Amino acid sequence: MRQRRPTTINLNQLAARLSDVCCELRAFGLFPSLKSALLMVLAFAVILLASGCGASPQNPKENPAPTVVTRTWTFEKLTNGNDEAVPIGDPRSQIDGVVNDSADLGPLAVTVKGESQRAGLEVFSNETGFTYWVASQAPSGQKLEDEITLGGDVDLDQYQFFQKQDGQASLRFVITQATLETFDEHTNHPDLKECGWAGHSAFDDCDEVIETDLELGYDMCGLNEAGEIDNNLCFNSNDISAFLRGWRDHWIFSAGLGDGASGSCVNPAHPEFGGIPCIDWRQSDFDFDPDADGNKTGSHALATLKHPITVNVPIDQINVGDIFAVNIDVSSTSFNHRQGETFAGSKFRDPAKVAAVSIESQGLVPVKTDLPRPPRAVIQPAPTCTRAPDPQAGTIQFEEANYVKAEVPGRGAFVSITRTGGNNGDVSVLLKTSDGTAEAGKDYAAVSKVIRFGDGDDIERFIPVKILTDKEIEPDETIQLTLSDPRGCAQLGTQATATLTILDDDSPVTRHLPLRLAEL
């Protein structure tokens, strides 16, 4: 519905005009007294004002029609004894209006001040879609038996269309709050029931008995001349992630970008210096305290965003008058295989549910359309270097020679890729997986994707590799990781290959070695 523009009234002019009208009506003999004439005129004036008569026409540029935003969200639970996440009901969808939904996951043995006394998943998006959040908490205090719920995942996907009306238009996301928190009141090392995959392996890797993750990504797609979404015009993608996992006094926290392109934006302070990342999301942007209670036990770990993070969406390539789509995907996952007096939870919001992720725009108008959800952008390689590698373009390589991942439900393994020694220019490499003793399609999902760094971008990347879980008793299996095809005058480092080991969680225990391997 179109909104009325407020009517401005000059009371002195109105009073003078009413007096003149009353006198004219009385002169014609229509009313026996000035009082009755005045009452009739006042009543008529009230009717005119209530109807908005005399208001200036609405300018659609200043007062755009209500935003049409389409959301789809899912709740999933992770249960003991099941290899895959279990959907909680069907995917939900809603156009416009406020989304405020949740799913209960079970009891909490340890609660967080200001939060629910029950573990669960929640999602929120306001009526315009310009403010939204997700949150998750894993249940605790249960016995580790088959079919109990150990955690869950909430994913919100929303998209909307905008028309660019100003050459100076801008669009950005502002992440005001992000929190990841864990507790472990146990004083012992995780036992074989809690961390069975380490009992038969050379890796005593129990870092995943308690974990919680946050992820956010977006894509942009332009329309072709026929007014349809064109996959060739889906030109920008960005993903950020943060992870907190481990157990008492053995907490690991990391934050960086995912497998999307970071994009390159002009430095507003020094445009002559070239590009800067459109988003700067690093571990250093968080306050991470592995002993948040300060009692030297390491039972409570807490990671909170130090300051709001701005994601600048580069819309310079969009012509004035053109329509484009923005798709946002945000998720929170928590998992707890330790149980007892423990806690795992993460959220893109504050406890009061006021500050969250918001969209800020200027020179853009939301557009109503019945077009479908835009696809995810396919990241293209950087331009081929036509000269010798540039040391200032940096070196790209794996951060580690070995990665490990337990065969448990969840978001899979993450391998880290770094750009060091320089960040000049737009560069990329190709990441590919190949079979070691693990088999693609049976034990893991094959990966072949371009990893791109924008000009001025040296933010660490965390690339997901989906692990396909099963109930087979089998030895630990390996996946080979390879980086190749450096573009944009960057060069590969010495660590251009790595190994990802999948730790089987179904094998009978043969030994238990107290060795640890540094992980993500």
Helices and strands as residue ranges (DSSP letters): H 11-27, H 34-51, E 70-79, E 86-87, E 92-95, E 99-107, E 118-125, E 131-137, E 149-164, E 170-175, E 179-184, G 196-198, E 210-222, G 231-233, E 236-247, E 250-257, E 264-266, G 271-273, E 275-277, G 283-285, E 286-289, E 300-305, E 309-313, E 323-336, E 342-347, E 357-362, E 364-367, G 391-393, E 395-398, E 402-406, E 413-420, E 427-435, E 448-453, E 461-465, E 477-487, E 491-492, E 497-503
